[in-house]
Amino acid sequence: MKIDKVELIYFSPTRTTKNTLMAIAEGLGAGRVEHVDLTPAGTDAGELKEIGGELVIIGTPVYSGRVPLSAAKRLQRLKTRGGAAVVVVVYGNRAYEDALLELKNIVAEAGFTPVAAAAFVGEHSFAGETLPIANGRPDAEDLRKAKMFGKAVREKMEHKGTHTEPRSLEVPGNFPYKERAKPSRVTPVTRKGACTACGKCVEFCPVAAITLQNDSVVSDGNMCILCCACVKDCPEGARVVEDATARERMEKLSVNCRARKEPEIYLL
Ligand SMILES: Cc1cc2nc3c(=O)[nH]c(=O)nc-3n(C[C@H](O)[C@H](O)[C@H](O)COP(=O)(O)O)c2cc1C
């Protein structure tokens, strides 16, 4: 059985989740790959197209051991036709805790049948050259494993007709989920001399926390989710996290999360 079409549905401010999903889709060898990108700020309101049918791959990053709230809310807005779903979280080499279970439950509540799940590792949103945390991941080895995972899902679907599999997919995690981290109100700041007011940070911010006012970048700490898309995507390297507590947290992560973690997969 050739899979005709797979839809990739993701929230991925720094694109490690998106890249992982694309590699899984490659391994699946579907005829067509469509993207439903829930990252842009506009996707938290307005009409979303109906998705689902044959197979979807749904992915989010892990934020403090959970599915990011912005992602959970956007996924809950989707109109779905149901069908089989592959559920994927991508985390920054610390831990994914309850995120995979939470995402699996969100996906099931949306009407899909989770048939496979995985936790992959991506460069930590807070990482940089001076504070490396899983830098460059997903790397070639991760992407190879992602493709193999896609192939394994295809083989399962070919041999078992997993849509009607009576067993339910088991993944690690606890319910009730761990409490969400309190909003930190911390936001990256713009180094004045370096900023050219190009507006890329405004464009890439998934929660519309950044505005350009008289050629000055203004960030709203109450809205910022610290995804660091603006830091990683600024062509001038002008966005930085300066907050002392946040820097301390990043330094600790950089020291404590050095040991390489490998992708984990769960199949029915
Ligand atoms: C606010 C925040 C909290 C995070 N919490 C965790 C965590 O609990 N465990 C972990 O390993 N990585 C954590 N990360 C790192 C991201 O899960 C990781 O960098 C992921 O690859 C980002 O996905 P994206 O590139 O699709 O945005 C966190 C990142 C942010 C911004």
The ligand as an SDF file (V2000), in Angstrom:
LIG
                    3D

 31 33  0  0  0  0  0  0  0  0999 V2000
   10.4450   27.9530   26.9680 C   0  0  0  0  0  0  0  0  0  0  0  0
   11.1990   26.7130   26.5570 C   0  0  0  0  0  0  0  0  0  0  0  0
   11.1950   25.5900   27.3860 C   0  0  0  0  0  0  0  0  0  0  0  0
   11.8880   24.4270   26.9960 C   0  0  0  0  0  0  0  0  0  0  0  0
   11.8180   23.3270   27.8100 N   0  0  0  0  0  0  0  0  0  0  0  0
   12.4950   22.2060   27.4500 C   0  0  0  0  0  0  0  0  0  0  0  0
   12.4440   21.0270   28.2770 C   0  0  0  0  0  0  0  0  0  0  0  0
   11.6960   20.9420   29.2480 O   0  0  0  0  0  0  0  0  0  0  0  0
   13.2250   19.9690   27.9440 N   0  0  0  0  0  0  0  0  0  0  0  0
   14.0710   20.0020   26.8480 C   0  0  0  0  0  0  0  0  0  0  0  0
   14.8140   19.0490   26.6480 O   0  0  0  0  0  0  0  0  0  0  0  0
   14.0710   21.0830   25.9990 N   0  0  0  0  0  0  0  0  0  0  0  0
   13.3140   22.1680   26.2720 C   0  0  0  0  0  0  0  0  0  0  0  0
   13.2960   23.2550   25.4340 N   0  0  0  0  0  0  0  0  0  0  0  0
   14.0410   23.1750   24.1580 C   0  0  0  0  0  0  0  0  0  0  0  0
   13.1490   22.8350   22.9640 C   0  0  0  0  0  0  0  0  0  0  0  0
   12.2870   21.7660   23.2550 O   0  0  0  0  0  0  0  0  0  0  0  0
   14.0280   22.4340   21.7620 C   0  0  0  0  0  0  0  0  0  0  0  0
   14.9870   23.4010   21.5190 O   0  0  0  0  0  0  0  0  0  0  0  0
   13.2470   22.1760   20.4910 C   0  0  0  0  0  0  0  0  0  0  0  0
   14.1330   21.5530   19.5900 O   0  0  0  0  0  0  0  0  0  0  0  0
   12.6820   23.4410   19.8630 C   0  0  0  0  0  0  0  0  0  0  0  0
   11.8350   23.1100   18.7930 O   0  0  0  0  0  0  0  0  0  0  0  0
   11.6140   24.0450   17.4920 P   0  0  0  0  0  0  0  0  0  0  0  0
   12.9730   24.1760   16.8290 O   0  0  0  0  0  0  0  0  0  0  0  0
   10.6960   23.2570   16.6460 O   0  0  0  0  0  0  0  0  0  0  0  0
   11.1020   25.3490   17.9510 O   0  0  0  0  0  0  0  0  0  0  0  0
   12.6190   24.4060   25.7790 C   0  0  0  0  0  0  0  0  0  0  0  0
   12.5950   25.5460   24.9510 C   0  0  0  0  0  0  0  0  0  0  0  0
   11.9020   26.6720   25.3400 C   0  0  0  0  0  0  0  0  0  0  0  0
   11.8730   27.8520   24.4110 C   0  0  0  0  0  0  0  0  0  0  0  0
  1  2  1  0
  2  3  1  0
  2 30  2  0
  3  4  2  0
  4  5  1  0
  4 28  1  0
  5  6  2  0
  6  7  1  0
  6 13  1  0
  7  8  2  0
  7  9  1  0
  9 10  1  0
 10 11  2  0
 10 12  1  0
 12 13  2  0
 13 14  1  0
 14 15  1  0
 14 28  1  0
 15 16  1  0
 16 17  1  0
 16 18  1  0
 18 19  1  0
 18 20  1  0
 20 21  1  0
 20 22  1  0
 22 23  1  0
 23 24  1  0
 24 25  2  0
 24 26  1  0
 24 27  1  0
 28 29  2  0
 29 30  1  0
 30 31  1  0
M  END
$$$$
